[in-house]
Amino acid sequence: MVLTDARSALKSAGVEASVHAKDAMFGVLVESNFVVCEQEPINERMVRLEVAKHGCR
């Protein structure tokens, strides 16, 4: 799923996202360029998303 869509879905469910980029030297600058590769719940209101710009490996 594209990061922008994932953030919207999580926000509508009342959940925040902590985003970590695997292959972005300067972090996530344009969210629509990244896809979610992995997700891990941190607690009931926060999810950690591992994203990548060039697809998941």
C-alpha positions in Angstrom: 0.0 0.0 0.0 1.2 3.5 -0.8 2.2 5.4 2.4 -0.3 8.2 1.9 -3.1 5.6 1.7 -1.8 3.8 4.7 -1.7 7.0 6.8 -5.2 7.9 5.8 -6.5 4.4 6.7 -4.8 4.5 10.0 -5.9 8.0 10.8 -9.6 7.1 10.1 -9.1 4.2 12.6 -7.7 6.6 15.2 -4.1 5.2 15.0 -0.9 7.2 14.5 2.0 6.0 12.4 5.7 6.1 13.1 7.4 5.9 9.7 10.9 4.5 9.1 12.4 4.5 5.6 14.7 1.6 4.6 16.2 3.2 1.5 15.9 6.9 1.8 19.1 8.9 2.7 17.1 12.0 3.8 14.0 10.2 5.1 10.5 10.4 3.6 10.2 13.6 1.7 7.3 12.7 -0.7 5.1 10.1 1.0 3.4 9.1 -2.3 6.7 7.7 -3.5 6.9 5.1 -0.7 5.2 1.8 -0.1 4.6 0.1 3.2 6.7 -3.1 3.5 6.2 -4.0 7.1 4.0 -2.9 10.0 4.4 -3.6 13.7 2.0 -2.4 16.4 3.7 -0.4 19.1 0.6 0.0 21.3 -3.2 0.4 20.7 -2.7 3.9 19.2 0.6 3.7 17.4 1.9 1.5 14.5 5.5 1.4 13.2 5.6 1.3 9.4 8.7 0.3 7.5 8.6 1.8 4.1 10.7 1.7 1.0 10.9 3.9 -2.1 11.9 1.2 -4.6 9.6 -1.6 -3.4 10.0 -4.2 -0.7 12.8 -6.7 -0.8 
